[in-house]
Structure formats: structure tokens, C-alpha cells
Amino acid sequence: MGERDFIAARLAPLATTAAARGLSDDAAVWSPPLGRDLVFTHDVLACGVHYLPSDPPSDIAWKLLAVNLSDLAAMGARPSGVLMGLGLSIAEDDIWRAAFADGLGRALRHFGVALWGGDTVTGLAQAVLGLTAIGHVAPGKALSRNGAQVGDGVWVSGTIGDAGLGLAIARGKATPDQRLLNRFRRPQPRLLLGQALVGTATACMDISDGLLIDADRLAQASGVGIEIDLMAIPATAAASDAERLVRATAGDDYELLFTAPPGVDLAAIGGNTPVTRIGTVQAGAGVQIRGEQGALPLPERLGWEH
């Protein structure tokens, strides 16, 4: 199946909104809600870097959409549409493409997002998949990494380190567990939580490369220090300090890391997504951690860096 046939047979049926114009024009035309700030993000998934060649194509499509929506969640934005760029190799045959398109359709429907257009190319040595997500937020209300204040609490959503455990399962290096495997292959962007944090969180970002490295980035952006209580980090199962450090440096969680003033009641703000206080913003720079016995040295590797 050539590019034109793939687009017509597999992608055009997913592009049903007026903005997509039936994928018959060179660009999408979107009329955003009046009085809203537009939010744009673009992430790339490379085969062998962000997903394994053996991962199901439908899950790869889900992840491609989800990691971009997670960036919108971190800004408190409501997603509207996406533009997709697929750079494929000969390994992505017609069967792979059909399964990818089916998975993309399920993900678009699940998150209530429209496919507006994009481009495809074949013949690469390894697949490289890109997606641009567009959303909107009330004027001047987009969340940022740079607003944390000394004395704020440091919070995370969900549990940390599950995707790292899921990657080990996908590589055949750990006992199979479908829930953990899904945490690696099918992340859940915290869109509703991000929108609920608008006006409450002083700073926010998603955890894509590891809790510690992303906390360090938030601290640097805000010009503050962050102290994290290792034992407070929510985990799927009990773990030692050493195990918790490993989980805190694993990437692909796509949970939200945010700061909020002391005294703010966040018990119900996450809805179905639990949030946990794991530390405090303090004067200084960078991230520090403490365990059961007090301050701990930072690991040599804080998280994933390309």
C-alpha cells in the first residue's frame, strides 16, 4: 500500500472534523474558542529509543498521542487536535500500518482529540514518529515550570517507576505483569488533573525522563531548591531506598510533578487520580533527597538524557 492509499484508507477515516478538511488540502484550518490562549507541543518517538520494535503497533500509536497530550496536561490545557508525521522503514508493512491506524483511532476517541493532518514518508533505516498536539487554556492561565516558591509543597500524581518496571517486562527481564507493561506502552496523560491545577499549582511539568531529573529541571526553571522525601514517593509496591532511587530515575511515567502553596487542600483535586506530597520547595538550587536515615547523595544519573 502506497502513501496515498494508506492515507485514504487508514488515516482519512480518522480525520472527521471540519478542521481536517478531509485531508484534501495542504493544511488544517481550525477556529479556536474565542478568548483562549493556544498551546502547542511536539514530541518524537524513535524505534529502539522510545519504544521496542516488538511493541504492538496499536500501543505505539497510543503512546505517540499520549506523550504529547501529557505535555498539554502539564500546561493545564484542553487538547483539540493533532498533526502527525510518520517516518517509516520497510519493517512497518501494511499489517503494521493497519494495526497502528486502528490503535490511533482508539486513542483519539478515548482522549476526545481530532486528527487534523500531517505527512508520511517511507524508506528510513528505523521508524521515527512525530506528533504535534494543539490545545487551549484561559488567557494567561497556562501552567509553567518557573513559578515554584520557597515553602511550597512538591506533589506528584499516580505512582512513580511503574513504566521502568514495565520496560523491564517488555525486554523479558522481569516477571510479566500486564498492568505494569501497560504503564510503559500505554501511558495515561493526566489531562483532567492538569486542568484542575490551573489557578492552584505554582509550577507544573510532566515526568517524562524520571522524577529526579525533572524535579531538578523544575527547580532550575524556578530558581529554587527542591527537597524530596524518598519514602514519600508513591510506588506500586514497598521498596528499599535503593529501589526507590532506581524508580525515581526511570522515565516514561507521564505523571504530573507540581508545586502548590502550603495549606492548599489537594485531597480531591485529582479526582480519580491520586496526588501525593513528596517534598518541599526551599531556598537554594537543584534537587536534594532524603531517606529513612536522613540526607542521601544524589545518584550519578538523575534520569534519562538523550
C-alpha positions, 0 to 999 in steps of 0.5 A: 500500500502506497502513501496515498492509499494508506492515507485514504484508507487508514488515516482519512477515516480518522480525520472527521472534523471540519478542521481536517478538511478531509485531508484534501488540502495542504493544511488544517484550518481550525477556529479556536474558542474565542478568548483562549490562549493556544498551546502547542507541543511536539514530541518524537518517538524513535524505534529502539529509543522510545519504544521496542520494535516488538511493541504492538503497533496499536500501543505505539500509536497510543503512546505517540498521542499520549506523550504529547497530550501529557505535555498539554496536561502539564500546561493545564490545557484542553487538547483539540487536535493533532498533526502527525508525521510518520517516518517509516522503514520497510519493517512497518508493512501494511499489517503494521500500518493497519494495526497502528491506524486502528490503535490511533483511532482508539486513542483519539476517541478515548482522549476526545482529540481530532486528527487534523493532518500531517505527512508520511514518508517511507524508506528510513533505516528505523521508524521515527514518529512525530506528533504535534498536539494543539490545545487551549487554556484561559488567557494567561492561565497556562501552567509553567515550570518557573513559578515554584516558591520557597515553602511550597509543597512538591506533589506528584500524581499516580505512582512513580517507576511503574513504566521502568518496571514495565520496560523491564517486562517488555525486554523479558527481564522481569516477571510479566505483569500486564498492568505494569507493561501497560504503564510503559506502552500505554501511558495515561496523560493526566489531562483532567488533573492538569486542568484542575491545577490551573489557578492552584499549582505554582509550577507544573511539568510532566515526568517524562525522563524520571522524577529526579531529573525533572524535579531538578529541571523544575527547580532550575526553571524556578530558581529554587531548591527542591527537597524530596522525601524518598519514602514519600514517593508513591510506588506500586509496591514497598521498596528499599531506598535503593529501589526507590532511587532506581524508580525515581530515575526511570522515565516514561511515567507521564505523571504530573510533578507540581508545586502548590502553596502550603495549606492548599487542600489537594485531597480531591483535586485529582479526582480519580487520580491520586496526588501525593506530597513528596517534598518541599520547595526551599531556598537554594538550587537543584534537587536534594533527597532524603531517606529513612536515615536522613540526607542521601547523595544524589545518584550519578544519573538523575534520569534519562538524557538523550 
